[in-house]
Amino acid sequence: MNEYWIVKERSTGRVIAHCGDINDAIMLVSFDPNNRSYSRNRVLLDQVIDVTSTTDKQLPGQQGLPAGEVGQLKPFQEKLAEGQGEPVYV
């Protein structure tokens, strides 16, 4: 169970702060005791379910992907001869 304290304005109900300690909530209320109040909020944690995995944690290569072709980059590997390219001015 987790509990924390909520400091609110009395007239509007606007939340000023959520405090983990009651002393902090009391301090915030003491700044303006006529217009502020604090209340405790408890959160009940739900059940925790542990799940164990027996599968391999590494991804096998190319699983579910089509087989690639080795020569796909051949057209892009051709180079221009020295001095044949045009300069690019930015």
Secondary structure, DSSP 8 states (H G I E B T S, - for coil): -EEEEEEEETTT--EEEEESSHHHHHHHHHHSTTTEEEEEEEE-----------S-SS--TTTTS----GGGGGGGG----TT-S-----
